[in-house]
Amino acid sequence: MRILVINSGSSSIKYKLFFMPREVLLKKGLIEHIGERGSSVKDHYSGLKIILGKIDSVSAVGHRVVHGAEKFRKPVLIDSIVIRKIRQCSEIAPLHNPANLAGILACKKLLPGKPQVAIFDTAFHQTIPAFAYIYGLPYRYYERFGIRKYGFHGTSHEYVAGEAAKILKIPLEKLKIITCHLGNGCSISAVNKGKSVDTSMGFTPLEGLIMGTRCGDIDPALVTYIMHKERLDVHSMDNLLNKASGLKGISGISNDMRVLKSRLDAGNKRAKLAIDIFIYRIKKYIGAYAAIMNGLDALVFTAGIGENQKEIREKVCRDLFLHFKKMPKVLAIPTDEELMIARQTYKLIKG
């Protein structure tokens, strides 16, 4: 079966074509600048048309969808009802779900009759217990608006946890694993016996760790305080928290860890501070998640920083396990969200 995996962004489409179940990568690529001024690719329909022109045949399509809220706990075959529910979730993921949906609708026109499957970033975290996902707000906000922790990067966390079990040659159902997805966006998950029991991102991807441009955990009262002091509107404040904070905001230099490390080596104090805060937050979450699982068998690093920055991994782990009864295995595992989507698409279609 030839499964096309689509990751549709606001102005881009990443794709991979797999031959399943042998998991052979047949083709991959990227269409960028969709809908931008001067671009020959006017919309996602045009982008998908270009992609399909490079591919001989497709048996099914697997789509990454960022937010499924509580509507989706597992992969689903896409129909009109699923499309409507994905559109409803766009209210809490306005930057991602509309783009994901554009890819789905384009494939529906271009590949009529071919099964399409939606794989949700939030689905893996639907096993988190209520005491871990409910915020300390009036409960009516959860009942009326679905305000709770959802978590993201679920496909990546699920994939690397499974790969860790293979490396350790121990069934996933017998392991306590902490997975650290560290890139421009960062999140950590506690995976107990194959199930996510807590994760650092929340209602949106803003909560949790310091990231490339996102602030992570802060005192919520700072939002109104800064808005008052700087006379910022809601849009400007949202931009500050999501696009001007994190490593970039602290260092005043860049959101790229490679750039910050080069500046650190040159003696830049702000670069050092940004990296120190980044590492400190990761260690805090690892300690907390090891505590809630009452132990730890493996610590997994993945994504751009996690896979490639050995020095960051070493600094995170330094003195981290001094009081552990058993030293956990520390692994760096390249993530492959597209392969995970292909696996789940194949599994669902084959029943």
N, C-alpha and C positions, 0 to 999 in steps of 0.2 A: 504493500500500500504506500502510495506517494503522498505524504502529508506536508502541506505548505503551512509554515508557521508565520504569522503576521504580528508584528509589534508596531502598531500605528500611532504615531505621535502627531502633535498639532501641525507640524510642517515636514514630517518625515515618515517613511515606512521602512522598517528593517524586516528582512525576511530570510528564512532558511527553508530549504526543501529537504526532507528526510525520506529515505526508504525504510519503512517500518515493517516488521518489528526488528530488523537487523540493525537499526539505528545508524544507517549509513548517510552521511551528509552529502547530498548531491549538488547543491548549489546554495549560495547565500549572496546577499547584497543589501544595498541601502539606496533609497531614493530620498533626496534632501530638497529643501527650499520649496516645498509644495505651497502653492498659492502666494508666494512672495513676489514682489515686484521684479520683473525681468526674467522670472522663471518660466520655462516652457511647460512645466507641469502645473496645471491650473488647480487641480483638486485631487483628492484621494482616488477617485475613479480613474483619472488619467494616469496616476502613479501605478495603480494596480494593473492597468492595461499594459504598461511598459514591462512590469514584472512578469506578467503571464506570457508576454511575447518572448521571454527568454526561457520559458519552461515548457517542456514537451507535453506533460499531462499532470493533472492533480486529482487525487482520489478524495481528499477531504482537506479542510482548512481549520487550523487551531489558532484562535485569537487571544492575545493577552488583553485582559480588561482589568484596569487598576482597581476599581471599587465595586464591590458587590453588596456592600452593607450587610444586613442580616438576611437579605433575600436569597443569597447564594452561598451554600456551604460546600459545594463541590462543582466540578466541571459539568456543563449542561449543553445539550444540543440546542442550537439557536433557532428559535421560531419567533413569531410576532409578539408573543407574550414576553419572551426573554428580552427582545429588543426594547419593548416598552419599559421593562423594569430597569434595564441598563440606563435608559434615558432618564428615569426617575432618580437614579443614583448620581446623575450628573450634577445635581444641586450640591452635593458634598464633595464632588471631585470635578470641578468645572474646567480644570486644565487638562484632564486626562480622559475621562469617559466620553466626551463628545468626539474626540479624535479617534478613540478606540471604536466607537460606533460608526464613524465615517468609513473606517476600513471594513467593518462588517457589512454595511450597506453596499459598498462598492463591490465586494465579493459576491453578494447576493445577486447583483445585476450581471456580473461578468461570468459567474460560475453557477448558473441556475440549476437547481437540483442536486448540487454537490453538498454533502453534509458539512455544517460548520459547527465548531465547538468553542464555547467561551471558557477561558481559564482565568480565574480571578486572583489577583494579588492578595486579597483579603481572606480568601477561603480557608487557607491553611490555619489561620489564626482563629477560626470560629470554634475551636476546641478550648479556647481560653475560658476559665470559669468566671462567673458573674462578679465574684469579689475582686477579680483582677481587672475587669474591663469597665466597671461602673465608676464614674467620676463622683467626687464629693459635692455634687450639685443637687438641687431639688430633683427628686426622682421623676417628676413629671416631664422633665426635658428629655429623659431617655424614652419615656412612653410616647411623647408627642412627636419628637424630632429625631429619635434614634441616636441621641448624643451619647457616645460611649467610645472606648478604645477599640479600634478595628485592626490596626497594624498593617504593614505593607511588606513588600519584598518576599511575600509568602512562597512564591514558586522557587526563588533562590534558596531560602532557608530549608525548604523541604528537600530540594535536590541535594544540597551539600550534606545535610544530615544523613540522607540515604547513602551517599558516597562514602561518608565517614564509617558507617556500619560495614560497608563492603571492605574498606581498607583494614579495619580492625578485625574483620571476620567474626563479628558478633551480631546477632539479630538486632535490628533497630529497636524492637520492642523490649530489649533488655538494657538499653543505654540511656544515660542522662547526658545530653549534649547541649552546649551553648554555641550557637552559630552567630558569627559576627560578619555581617555584610557591610564592608567599609569601602565606599567609593565617594563620589560627590554627595550622594545621599547615603546615609548610614543608619543601620538598625541592627539590633541584637535580639535574638530569640532564645528562650529556654525551651528545649525540646525534650520532653520526658516520655520515654517509651514510644517514640515516634509521633507524639502529639505536641503541638505548640501550647504551652501553659502560660506564657507571658511573652511580651515583646515590647520594644522600647518606643516605637512609633505609636501614635494614638488615633484620634478622630481624623486627623490629617497627618501627612508625613512630617509635620513640623516638630512634633514632640520627640523627646529622647536625647540622643547624642548631639554633640556639636558636629555640624556637617560642613560641606564646602561653603555654602552661603546661608544655611538655615541655622537659627539660634539654638534649637533644642530646648531643653527644660529651662524655664525662667519663672520668676515670680509673676503671676498673671497681672498683678496690680501695676507692674511696670508698663504695660500696654497703655492704660489710660493716663498714667503719669507722663510718659514720653509724648503721647498725643497732645496733652495739655501744654507741656513745656515747648514743644516744637510746632504747635498748632498744625498737626497733621490730620488729614482726613483718613477714613478707614482704608481706602485704597493705598495711600502712601505708607500707612503703618504696616499693612500686609506685605507690601513690597520690601520694607525695611527688615521685617522678620524673616522673610523667605529668600530674599535675593541680595541683601546687603550685610548679612550677619555672619555667624559661624567663623570659619577659618579666615575668610576674606575680611570680615568686619573687625575681628580681633587684631589680625596682623597688619591690616591696611595695605597689604601687598597683593595677595592672590588667594584663590580657593584651591589651587593646585598644590598638593602635598610635595611634589617634586620641586617646585619653585621655592616653597617654604623651607625645605631641607637645605637647598643650596644657599639660601639667605641665612639660615641658622649656622651653617658652616662658616659663613663670612662674619658671624658675630652679631647678627641682627636680633635684638632683644624681643621685639614684638613677634617675630617669627617663632622664637623659642617659646614664648608665652602661649601662642596659639597651639603649638604642637603639644606642649605640656598639658593644657586644658583638654585637648582632644584625647590624649592617653588617659588622663585622670578619670574622665567620664566613662570611658570604656571599662576601666578597672572597677569602677563603682558598680556598674551594671553586671559585670561578670560575678563579682562577689555577692550581689543581691540574688542573682538567679541561681547560683550554686547553693545559696541558703534555702531558697524556696523549694528546690528539688532535693535538698538534703544530700548533696554530693554532686560529683561531676566525673564523668568518664572521659569526655573529650571536649576540647575547645577548638572550634573550627574558624579559620579566617578565610574570607572570600571577597570577591570583587576587586576593583582596581588597586586600592591601597592594601586591602587584606591579603591579596595574592602576591603583590609585587614589592611591598615595602617591608623587607625582613627586619630592618632596624626598628620599625614601629611595632611589629609583632614582639620583638625581643623586649622592648621597653614596657609593653603592656604586661608581659609575663614575668618581668623582673620582680622577685619577692612576692609574687601573687599567691603562690601555693605553699608558702612556708608552713602554714598551720593546717594544711589538708592532710587527712590520714593517708590518702592515696594520691599520687601524682597523676593528674589526667594527661592523656595524650594531646599534644598540640599539633594541629594539622593545618596546612594551607592547601585549599582545594579550589581549583578554578570552577566558577559557577557556569552552568549552561541552562539558562531558563528556557531557551527555545527547545532544547532536547526534552526537558521536563514537560513542556506543553505538548510536544509531539507524542510523548509516551502517554499522557493523559487523554489526548485526543484519540489515539489508537485504541486504548483500553475501553473508552466509552463507546466508540463505534462498533467494536467487536463484541461488546456486551459482557 
